[in-house]
Each structure stands twice: as C-alpha cells, then as structure tokens.
Amino acid sequence: MVTLIKQQARLQAVDMDARLMIIDGSPGIACPVIAASSGADLERILGTTEHFRVPALVLINKADLSSTQRQEICSFRALRGVRVVGEIPFDVVVTEAKVHGQPVTDYADGAVSRELERAWSEVKQQLETGGER
C-alpha cells in the first residue's frame, strides 16, 4: 500500500511540476529504519542518516522542559555539523489539538504554531537548495 501511495504521489508531483515531494508515515508502517529509530537517541539517528548519506536537520521538541537536555542536543549536533532548525516549547495546546483531530497549526495561533511554521520554512529552504545556505 505504501508503495502504491508513493507512486501516486510521484505522478501527482510530475503533473503539478512540483520541485519537492515529502512523504511521511508512521513508524513501523513500512520502514524498519524509521521504526527502529523511534524513541532512539540523537547519536543513533544521526549515525543512521550519515550511513545512508541522508541530510539531517534537528528540531528540538519540548525544548524548554530541560535546559540540560537541550544543551546536550545542541552540543552533540554541533559536533556532527547538523543544524537546529527550531526549538518547540512545551504546551498543552498540542494535546488539545490532537484531541480535536486538528494539526496544532490550525488549532491555535500560539508559540508552538509559530515555531513549527518557522521551522518548516527552514526545512523547505534546505530541501529547495539542497542544503546550501
């Protein structure tokens, strides 16, 4: 099923003359690498992306809950030369949006939504330029 959906997405991307196509799926659906890295630490995930030569970016979730963990992430990613594209603050609005079956960016215009939109701009720029800044 995943293969069929990806094939249809490629056809639609060609029809739309789209320069980018992003495919996302829940861990475990058809990608053992993604499933294996779910809940894994940053070192393991970046090791996997480096091994497969896949560019990586870091988005820190709940960045304000632990300054120690945030600093560890920032230090480690700096050693690996990986850019942080954003830091999402903790907010119960994320859970509220899930309960209402909506993306948080549609549900509320707050700090989380603004940071997600800003981070998406960074990710999109990286995809469009192939990592050039």
GUKOLTOR-131474 format. One record per residue (C-alpha): x negated, y negated, z negated; residue number from 1. Coordinates in steps of 0.2 Angstrom, whole numbers, plus 5000, padded with zeros to 4 digits. Layout:
N
rec px->X py->Y pz->Z num->NUM
...
//
This chain:
133
rec px->5000 py->5000 pz->5000 num->1
rec px->4986 py->4988 pz->4996 num->2
rec px->4978 py->4991 pz->5012 num->3
rec px->4994 py->4988 pz->5022 num->4
rec px->4997 py->4971 pz->5012 num->5
rec px->4979 py->4966 pz->5016 num->6
rec px->4981 py->4970 pz->5034 num->7
rec px->4997 py->4960 pz->5035 num->8
rec px->4989 py->4945 pz->5026 num->9
rec px->4974 py->4946 pz->5039 num->10
rec px->4987 py->4945 pz->5053 num->11
rec px->4996 py->4930 pz->5045 num->12
rec px->4980 py->4921 pz->5042 num->13
rec px->4975 py->4923 pz->5060 num->14
rec px->4992 py->4917 pz->5065 num->15
rec px->4990 py->4902 pz->5054 num->16
rec px->4972 py->4899 pz->5059 num->17
rec px->4968 py->4899 pz->5041 num->18
rec px->4950 py->4897 pz->5036 num->19
rec px->4952 py->4906 pz->5019 num->20
rec px->4961 py->4921 pz->5013 num->21
rec px->4962 py->4925 pz->4994 num->22
rec px->4968 py->4942 pz->4989 num->23
rec px->4971 py->4946 pz->4971 num->24
rec px->4978 py->4961 pz->4962 num->25
rec px->4980 py->4968 pz->4945 num->26
rec px->4965 py->4978 pz->4938 num->27
rec px->4967 py->4996 pz->4942 num->28
rec px->4979 py->4994 pz->4957 num->29
rec px->4966 py->5000 pz->4970 num->30
rec px->4949 py->4993 pz->4965 num->31
rec px->4939 py->5003 pz->4952 num->32
rec px->4926 py->4989 pz->4951 num->33
rec px->4938 py->4976 pz->4945 num->34
rec px->4947 py->4989 pz->4934 num->35
rec px->4930 py->4994 pz->4926 num->36
rec px->4926 py->4975 pz->4923 num->37
rec px->4942 py->4971 pz->4915 num->38
rec px->4938 py->4967 pz->4897 num->39
rec px->4919 py->4969 pz->4901 num->40
rec px->4906 py->4956 pz->4896 num->41
rec px->4899 py->4942 pz->4907 num->42
rec px->4882 py->4951 pz->4909 num->43
rec px->4890 py->4967 pz->4916 num->44
rec px->4902 py->4957 pz->4928 num->45
rec px->4888 py->4946 pz->4935 num->46
rec px->4877 py->4961 pz->4937 num->47
rec px->4891 py->4969 pz->4947 num->48
rec px->4893 py->4954 pz->4958 num->49
rec px->4874 py->4952 pz->4960 num->50
rec px->4873 py->4970 pz->4965 num->51
rec px->4886 py->4968 pz->4979 num->52
rec px->4880 py->4951 pz->4984 num->53
rec px->4896 py->4943 pz->4980 num->54
rec px->4895 py->4925 pz->4974 num->55
rec px->4902 py->4921 pz->4957 num->56
rec px->4909 py->4907 pz->4948 num->57
rec px->4913 py->4906 pz->4929 num->58
rec px->4930 py->4899 pz->4922 num->59
rec px->4930 py->4899 pz->4903 num->60
rec px->4947 py->4904 pz->4896 num->61
rec px->4952 py->4898 pz->4878 num->62
rec px->4935 py->4888 pz->4879 num->63
rec px->4940 py->4878 pz->4863 num->64
rec px->4943 py->4893 pz->4851 num->65
rec px->4924 py->4897 pz->4848 num->66
rec px->4911 py->4885 pz->4851 num->67
rec px->4898 py->4899 pz->4848 num->68
rec px->4905 py->4910 pz->4862 num->69
rec px->4907 py->4895 pz->4873 num->70
rec px->4889 py->4891 pz->4871 num->71
rec px->4883 py->4909 pz->4874 num->72
rec px->4893 py->4909 pz->4890 num->73
rec px->4886 py->4893 pz->4896 num->74
rec px->4868 py->4898 pz->4891 num->75
rec px->4869 py->4915 pz->4900 num->76
rec px->4877 py->4909 pz->4916 num->77
rec px->4864 py->4895 pz->4917 num->78
rec px->4850 py->4909 pz->4916 num->79
rec px->4859 py->4918 pz->4930 num->80
rec px->4862 py->4902 pz->4940 num->81
rec px->4880 py->4903 pz->4940 num->82
rec px->4891 py->4888 pz->4940 num->83
rec px->4905 py->4885 pz->4927 num->84
rec px->4920 py->4878 pz->4937 num->85
rec px->4931 py->4874 pz->4922 num->86
rec px->4935 py->4876 pz->4904 num->87
rec px->4953 py->4880 pz->4900 num->88
rec px->4959 py->4876 pz->4882 num->89
rec px->4969 py->4887 pz->4872 num->90
rec px->4988 py->4883 pz->4872 num->91
rec px->5004 py->4892 pz->4868 num->92
rec px->5011 py->4885 pz->4884 num->93
rec px->5003 py->4899 pz->4894 num->94
rec px->5013 py->4912 pz->4884 num->95
rec px->5029 py->4902 pz->4886 num->96
rec px->5026 py->4901 pz->4905 num->97
rec px->5024 py->4920 pz->4906 num->98
rec px->5040 py->4922 pz->4895 num->99
rec px->5049 py->4911 pz->4908 num->100
rec px->5041 py->4921 pz->4923 num->101
rec px->5033 py->4905 pz->4929 num->102
rec px->5015 py->4900 pz->4933 num->103
rec px->5009 py->4888 pz->4919 num->104
rec px->5005 py->4875 pz->4933 num->105
rec px->5024 py->4875 pz->4937 num->106
rec px->5030 py->4877 pz->4919 num->107
rec px->5021 py->4862 pz->4911 num->108
rec px->5010 py->4847 pz->4916 num->109
rec px->4998 py->4848 pz->4902 num->110
rec px->4979 py->4851 pz->4899 num->111
rec px->4979 py->4869 pz->4904 num->112
rec px->4988 py->4865 pz->4921 num->113
rec px->4977 py->4850 pz->4924 num->114
rec px->4961 py->4861 pz->4921 num->115
rec px->4967 py->4875 pz->4931 num->116
rec px->4971 py->4863 pz->4946 num->117
rec px->4954 py->4855 pz->4944 num->118
rec px->4945 py->4872 pz->4943 num->119
rec px->4955 py->4878 pz->4959 num->120
rec px->4948 py->4863 pz->4968 num->121
rec px->4931 py->4868 pz->4963 num->122
rec px->4934 py->4886 pz->4969 num->123
rec px->4941 py->4881 pz->4985 num->124
rec px->4927 py->4869 pz->4989 num->125
rec px->4915 py->4884 pz->4985 num->126
rec px->4924 py->4895 pz->4997 num->127
rec px->4925 py->4882 pz->5011 num->128
rec px->4907 py->4878 pz->5010 num->129
rec px->4900 py->4895 pz->5007 num->130
rec px->4893 py->4889 pz->4990 num->131
rec px->4885 py->4873 pz->4997 num->132
rec px->4887 py->4858 pz->4986 num->133
//
